[in-house]
Amino acid sequence: MARTNSTIEAAALSEFATQDLYREILTRLGEDPNRDGLIRTPERMEKAMAFLTRGYKQDINDVLHGALFDVDYDEMVIVKDVEFFSMCEHHLLPFFGKAHVAYVPNGKVIGLSKIPRLVDVFARRLQVQERLTRQIGEAITEAISPQGVAVILEAQHLCMMMRGVEKQHSFTVTSAMLGVFKTQLQTRNEFLSLVRRNGSGF
């Protein structure tokens, strides 16, 4: 019981320590953290950041557990227009958009709902779009050893829209082409054609 109480106390101290940091930030911004609208803001900030970065505590193997299936199918599988939100590691401002993910199976497929979950695991971390794109492709490669994987991310970055160059309509497009998507032009072009259908912007 003493150990349990000690653990609870440590967690409570950690929570208050984090909230104190957010309270300090508000003070340095020139605000009064004790005014009515801000009294609970440090608590809300802590919960929001825990949610927005929960990918650090998620394991890919747990996410994909029970959703890898043996199949006799070797045609392209595409999950497109997967909405995602992430946080720029340079300014801690959001970037958001859509992910288009494809792979050519090599005896195994991933349950379709797991692709968006996989995207979220990596998106819910402090990121740069280039690395996020690559991590999604590499995770699928490691999970099922397909013939190839392709990932395209289209995103808008608030660090470009709200500050800096302040370009509200700019999009950033990144891609990762692995296996046959990198070595076979026809496969890559088929993927690009299918993703662009119905109005994809890149």
SVG drawing of the C-alpha trace seen along z (x, -y; Angstrom):
<svg xmlns="http://www.w3.org/2000/svg" viewBox="-14 -42 28 59">
<polyline fill="none" stroke="black" stroke-width="0.4" points="0.0,0.0 2.9,-2.4 4.3,-1.9 0.9,-2.6 0.6,-5.8 4.1,-6.8 3.3,-6.3 0.2,-8.4 2.0,-11.1 4.8,-11.1 2.3,-11.4 0.5,-14.2 3.7,-16.1 4.7,-15.6 1.3,-16.9 1.6,-20.0 5.2,-20.5 4.0,-20.5 1.2,-22.9 3.6,-25.2 5.7,-25.3 2.6,-26.3 1.7,-28.9 5.2,-30.3 4.8,-30.5 1.6,-32.5 3.4,-34.9 6.3,-35.4 3.8,-36.2 2.6,-39.1 -0.6,-37.4 -2.0,-36.9 -2.5,-33.2 -4.7,-33.9 -7.4,-35.8 -10.7,-34.1 -10.2,-32.9 -6.7,-31.5 -7.0,-29.8 -7.5,-26.3 -5.5,-27.0 -2.4,-25.2 -4.4,-22.1 -6.1,-22.3 -2.7,-22.8 -1.3,-19.7 -4.2,-17.6 -4.1,-19.0 -0.4,-18.3 -0.7,-14.8 -3.4,-14.1 -1.5,-15.7 1.7,-13.8 0.2,-10.5 1.9,-8.7 5.1,-8.5 3.3,-6.1 1.8,-3.9 3.5,-0.9 3.1,0.1 3.0,3.8 0.1,3.2 -1.7,1.1 -1.4,3.7 -1.9,6.7 -4.5,9.1 -4.8,7.1 -2.2,8.8 -3.8,11.3 -2.4,13.9 -3.9,13.5 -3.4,14.6 -3.5,11.0 -0.8,9.0 -2.5,6.0 -2.2,2.5 -4.0,1.5 -4.6,-2.2 -6.1,-4.1 -6.3,-7.8 -7.5,-11.0 -6.6,-10.0 -6.9,-13.2 -4.1,-13.8 -3.0,-16.5 0.6,-16.9 2.8,-19.4 5.8,-21.0 8.8,-20.3 10.4,-23.7 7.7,-26.0 5.2,-23.6 2.5,-24.8 0.1,-22.4 0.3,-21.2 -2.5,-19.2 -3.7,-17.6 -4.2,-14.3 -2.2,-11.1 -2.4,-8.8 -0.9,-5.3 -0.5,-2.4 1.3,0.9 1.6,4.0 1.2,7.1 3.6,10.0 1.4,12.6 0.1,10.4 -2.3,7.4 -3.1,5.0 -6.6,4.4 -7.8,1.3 -8.7,-0.6 -5.2,-0.1 -3.6,-2.3 -5.2,-5.5 -4.3,-4.4 -0.7,-3.9 -0.7,-7.4 -2.0,-8.8 0.7,-7.0 3.5,-8.9 1.5,-12.1 0.8,-12.5 4.4,-13.3 6.5,-16.4 7.4,-16.0 8.6,-17.3 6.5,-16.3 9.4,-14.6 10.2,-12.3 6.5,-11.6 6.1,-10.5 9.1,-8.2 8.1,-6.6 4.7,-5.6 6.2,-3.8 8.9,-2.1 6.5,-0.9 4.4,0.8 7.5,2.3 8.6,3.7 5.1,5.1 4.3,7.1 7.4,7.0 5.3,5.9 6.6,5.6 6.5,1.9 5.0,-1.0 4.1,-4.5 3.2,-7.4 2.2,-11.0 1.4,-13.7 -0.3,-17.0 -0.3,-19.5 -0.7,-23.0 1.7,-24.4 0.5,-27.0 4.2,-28.0 4.0,-29.2 0.5,-30.5 0.4,-32.4 4.0,-33.6 7.1,-33.9 6.1,-34.2 2.4,-34.2 1.2,-32.4 -2.3,-31.1 -2.8,-29.0 0.5,-27.1 0.6,-23.3 3.6,-21.1 3.7,-17.8 6.1,-15.0 6.5,-11.4 8.2,-8.2 8.5,-5.5 9.8,-2.2 10.3,1.1 8.4,1.4 7.1,-2.1 10.6,-3.3 12.0,-0.9 8.9,-0.5 7.7,-3.7 4.4,-2.1 3.5,-1.1 4.4,-4.6 2.4,-6.3 -0.6,-4.0 -0.5,-5.1 -0.2,-8.8 -3.1,-8.6 -5.4,-6.9 -4.6,-9.3 -5.1,-12.4 -8.5,-11.1 -11.4,-13.1 -9.5,-16.2 -6.3,-15.7 -4.4,-18.9 -0.8,-17.8"/>
</svg>
